[in-house]
Amino acid sequence: MQRKILAAASMFVVLMSSPVNADVYCGGDAPPVKVLTYGDGRVLILTGWRGDFFQVCNLNESWKGVQPTTCFAWMSKLASAINANKRIGIWYGGLEGSGACKTLPTYGAAPAPVYIDLAS
């Protein structure tokens, strides 16, 4: 019995000390700086919080689980944010650490957002 308790306690310590991926909300403090739309459908944005371009979706084909119809809706939000000088926020699942937004992989290596929020 004592071995089972010791094994369970050891497993708990190992799990609690391992890095855990969490959901991260990036931005919300400034409008997007620029949106690029490539001929192959890739949509990349430049934000003040990242400082380099990163892909959010593809208008022509599914990209990392984001469908083109969703991409069109996101493009609409991004264009509205730029035109109205509104802030955006992007929610990512499975990123790690408080600096995850500033170190988000760039261009096509970026993870797919869960959602894009147009803030007031």
C-alpha positions as protocol buffer text, in pm:
chain_id: "A"
residue {
  index: 1
  type: MET
  ca { x: 0 y: 0 z: 0 }
}
residue {
  index: 2
  type: GLN
  ca { x: 282 y: 236 z: 92 }
}
residue {
  index: 3
  type: ARG
  ca { x: 446 y: 173 z: -250 }
}
residue {
  index: 4
  type: LYS
  ca { x: 125 y: 270 z: -430 }
}
residue {
  index: 5
  type: ILE
  ca { x: 102 y: 595 z: -238 }
}
residue {
  index: 6
  type: LEU
  ca { x: 469 y: 670 z: -306 }
}
residue {
  index: 7
  type: ALA
  ca { x: 427 y: 591 z: -676 }
}
residue {
  index: 8
  type: ALA
  ca { x: 118 y: 813 z: -700 }
}
residue {
  index: 9
  type: ALA
  ca { x: 294 y: 1099 z: -521 }
}
residue {
  index: 10
  type: SER
  ca { x: 599 y: 1064 z: -748 }
}
residue {
  index: 11
  type: MET
  ca { x: 380 y: 1072 z: -1058 }
}
residue {
  index: 12
  type: PHE
  ca { x: 203 y: 1384 z: -928 }
}
residue {
  index: 13
  type: VAL
  ca { x: 536 y: 1562 z: -874 }
}
residue {
  index: 14
  type: VAL
  ca { x: 657 y: 1469 z: -1224 }
}
residue {
  index: 15
  type: LEU
  ca { x: 336 y: 1590 z: -1387 }
}
residue {
  index: 16
  type: MET
  ca { x: 330 y: 1916 z: -1193 }
}
residue {
  index: 17
  type: SER
  ca { x: 693 y: 1999 z: -1278 }
}
residue {
  index: 18
  type: SER
  ca { x: 654 y: 1935 z: -1652 }
}
residue {
  index: 19
  type: PRO
  ca { x: 595 y: 2234 z: -1878 }
}
residue {
  index: 20
  type: VAL
  ca { x: 230 y: 2258 z: -1976 }
}
residue {
  index: 21
  type: ASN
  ca { x: 96 y: 2412 z: -2292 }
}
residue {
  index: 22
  type: ALA
  ca { x: -183 y: 2661 z: -2233 }
}
residue {
  index: 23
  type: ASP
  ca { x: -413 y: 2884 z: -2428 }
}
residue {
  index: 24
  type: VAL
  ca { x: -273 y: 3229 z: -2499 }
}
residue {
  index: 25
  type: TYR
  ca { x: -447 y: 3552 z: -2604 }
}
residue {
  index: 26
  type: CYS
  ca { x: -217 y: 3773 z: -2810 }
}
residue {
  index: 27
  type: GLY
  ca { x: -268 y: 4138 z: -2886 }
}
residue {
  index: 28
  type: GLY
  ca { x: -574 y: 4335 z: -2800 }
}
residue {
  index: 29
  type: ASP
  ca { x: -364 y: 4647 z: -2749 }
}
residue {
  index: 30
  type: ALA
  ca { x: -320 y: 4777 z: -3105 }
}
residue {
  index: 31
  type: PRO
  ca { x: -466 y: 4745 z: -3453 }
}
residue {
  index: 32
  type: PRO
  ca { x: -288 y: 4519 z: -3702 }
}
residue {
  index: 33
  type: VAL
  ca { x: -19 y: 4711 z: -3885 }
}
residue {
  index: 34
  type: LYS
  ca { x: -45 y: 4538 z: -4221 }
}
residue {
  index: 35
  type: VAL
  ca { x: -220 y: 4246 z: -4390 }
}
residue {
  index: 36
  type: LEU
  ca { x: -65 y: 4060 z: -4685 }
}
residue {
  index: 37
  type: THR
  ca { x: -271 y: 3837 z: -4913 }
}
residue {
  index: 38
  type: TYR
  ca { x: -70 y: 3624 z: -5153 }
}
residue {
  index: 39
  type: GLY
  ca { x: -189 y: 3485 z: -5486 }
}
residue {
  index: 40
  type: ASP
  ca { x: -191 y: 3134 z: -5344 }
}
residue {
  index: 41
  type: GLY
  ca { x: -436 y: 3246 z: -5075 }
}
residue {
  index: 42
  type: ARG
  ca { x: -202 y: 3284 z: -4776 }
}
residue {
  index: 43
  type: VAL
  ca { x: -301 y: 3561 z: -4536 }
}
residue {
  index: 44
  type: LEU
  ca { x: -24 y: 3704 z: -4321 }
}
residue {
  index: 45
  type: ILE
  ca { x: -40 y: 3990 z: -4075 }
}
residue {
  index: 46
  type: LEU
  ca { x: 206 y: 4220 z: -3908 }
}
residue {
  index: 47
  type: THR
  ca { x: 124 y: 4337 z: -3556 }
}
residue {
  index: 48
  type: GLY
  ca { x: 291 y: 4563 z: -3306 }
}
residue {
  index: 49
  type: TRP
  ca { x: 314 y: 4283 z: -3050 }
}
residue {
  index: 50
  type: ARG
  ca { x: 497 y: 4041 z: -3282 }
}
residue {
  index: 51
  type: GLY
  ca { x: 703 y: 4270 z: -3504 }
}
residue {
  index: 52
  type: ASP
  ca { x: 717 y: 4028 z: -3799 }
}
residue {
  index: 53
  type: PHE
  ca { x: 471 y: 3871 z: -4039 }
}
residue {
  index: 54
  type: PHE
  ca { x: 292 y: 3550 z: -3944 }
}
residue {
  index: 55
  type: GLN
  ca { x: 28 y: 3350 z: -4125 }
}
residue {
  index: 56
  type: VAL
  ca { x: -325 y: 3325 z: -3987 }
}
residue {
  index: 57
  type: CYS
  ca { x: -504 y: 3132 z: -4264 }
}
residue {
  index: 58
  type: ASN
  ca { x: -540 y: 3060 z: -4636 }
}
residue {
  index: 59
  type: LEU
  ca { x: -828 y: 3183 z: -4851 }
}
residue {
  index: 60
  type: ASN
  ca { x: -796 y: 2899 z: -5104 }
}
residue {
  index: 61
  type: GLU
  ca { x: -747 y: 2586 z: -4897 }
}
residue {
  index: 62
  type: SER
  ca { x: -760 y: 2450 z: -4545 }
}
residue {
  index: 63
  type: TRP
  ca { x: -451 y: 2554 z: -4349 }
}
residue {
  index: 64
  type: LYS
  ca { x: -374 y: 2381 z: -4018 }
}
residue {
  index: 65
  type: GLY
  ca { x: -745 y: 2311 z: -3973 }
}
residue {
  index: 66
  type: VAL
  ca { x: -870 y: 2662 z: -4058 }
}
residue {
  index: 67
  type: GLN
  ca { x: -1117 y: 2647 z: -4346 }
}
residue {
  index: 68
  type: PRO
  ca { x: -1130 y: 2909 z: -4627 }
}
residue {
  index: 69
  type: THR
  ca { x: -1476 y: 3026 z: -4514 }
}
residue {
  index: 70
  type: THR
  ca { x: -1335 y: 3106 z: -4171 }
}
residue {
  index: 71
  type: CYS
  ca { x: -1040 y: 3277 z: -4335 }
}
residue {
  index: 72
  type: PHE
  ca { x: -1275 y: 3507 z: -4530 }
}
residue {
  index: 73
  type: ALA
  ca { x: -1448 y: 3605 z: -4206 }
}
residue {
  index: 74
  type: TRP
  ca { x: -1113 y: 3672 z: -4040 }
}
residue {
  index: 75
  type: MET
  ca { x: -997 y: 3879 z: -4339 }
}
residue {
  index: 76
  type: SER
  ca { x: -1311 y: 4089 z: -4298 }
}
residue {
  index: 77
  type: LYS
  ca { x: -1231 y: 4147 z: -3931 }
}
residue {
  index: 78
  type: LEU
  ca { x: -869 y: 4235 z: -4008 }
}
residue {
  index: 79
  type: ALA
  ca { x: -971 y: 4480 z: -4284 }
}
residue {
  index: 80
  type: SER
  ca { x: -1229 y: 4638 z: -4051 }
}
residue {
  index: 81
  type: ALA
  ca { x: -970 y: 4674 z: -3777 }
}
residue {
  index: 82
  type: ILE
  ca { x: -726 y: 4847 z: -4009 }
}
residue {
  index: 83
  type: ASN
  ca { x: -989 y: 5076 z: -4164 }
}
residue {
  index: 84
  type: ALA
  ca { x: -1140 y: 5176 z: -3830 }
}
residue {
  index: 85
  type: ASN
  ca { x: -812 y: 5176 z: -3635 }
}
residue {
  index: 86
  type: LYS
  ca { x: -953 y: 4907 z: -3403 }
}
residue {
  index: 87
  type: ARG
  ca { x: -763 y: 4658 z: -3195 }
}
residue {
  index: 88
  type: ILE
  ca { x: -750 y: 4285 z: -3263 }
}
residue {
  index: 89
  type: GLY
  ca { x: -669 y: 3991 z: -3044 }
}
residue {
  index: 90
  type: ILE
  ca { x: -579 y: 3642 z: -3151 }
}
residue {
  index: 91
  type: TRP
  ca { x: -638 y: 3334 z: -2937 }
}
residue {
  index: 92
  type: TYR
  ca { x: -398 y: 3041 z: -2972 }
}
residue {
  index: 93
  type: GLY
  ca { x: -428 y: 2702 z: -2811 }
}
residue {
  index: 94
  type: GLY
  ca { x: -129 y: 2505 z: -2689 }
}
residue {
  index: 95
  type: LEU
  ca { x: 133 y: 2781 z: -2665 }
}
residue {
  index: 96
  type: GLU
  ca { x: 373 y: 2792 z: -2374 }
}
residue {
  index: 97
  type: GLY
  ca { x: 488 y: 3078 z: -2154 }
}
residue {
  index: 98
  type: SER
  ca { x: 408 y: 3443 z: -2102 }
}
residue {
  index: 99
  type: GLY
  ca { x: 633 y: 3552 z: -2390 }
}
residue {
  index: 100
  type: ALA
  ca { x: 467 y: 3318 z: -2643 }
}
residue {
  index: 101
  type: CYS
  ca { x: 309 y: 3602 z: -2841 }
}
residue {
  index: 102
  type: LYS
  ca { x: 636 y: 3785 z: -2893 }
}
residue {
  index: 103
  type: THR
  ca { x: 814 y: 3468 z: -3000 }
}
residue {
  index: 104
  type: LEU
  ca { x: 535 y: 3329 z: -3218 }
}
residue {
  index: 105
  type: PRO
  ca { x: 687 y: 3153 z: -3520 }
}
residue {
  index: 106
  type: THR
  ca { x: 678 y: 3368 z: -3830 }
}
residue {
  index: 107
  type: TYR
  ca { x: 529 y: 3324 z: -4177 }
}
residue {
  index: 108
  type: GLY
  ca { x: 384 y: 2977 z: -4246 }
}
residue {
  index: 109
  type: ALA
  ca { x: 547 y: 2825 z: -3937 }
}
residue {
  index: 110
  type: ALA
  ca { x: 299 y: 3008 z: -3712 }
}
residue {
  index: 111
  type: PRO
  ca { x: 33 y: 2799 z: -3542 }
}
residue {
  index: 112
  type: ALA
  ca { x: -326 y: 2841 z: -3654 }
}
residue {
  index: 113
  type: PRO
  ca { x: -536 y: 3074 z: -3438 }
}
residue {
  index: 114
  type: VAL
  ca { x: -839 y: 2945 z: -3255 }
}
residue {
  index: 115
  type: TYR
  ca { x: -1015 y: 3275 z: -3318 }
}
residue {
  index: 116
  type: ILE
  ca { x: -954 y: 3638 z: -3409 }
}
residue {
  index: 117
  type: ASP
  ca { x: -1132 y: 3900 z: -3201 }
}
residue {
  index: 118
  type: LEU
  ca { x: -1215 y: 4255 z: -3310 }
}
residue {
  index: 119
  type: ALA
  ca { x: -1191 y: 4462 z: -2994 }
}
residue {
  index: 120
  type: SER
  ca { x: -1373 y: 4788 z: -2933 }
}
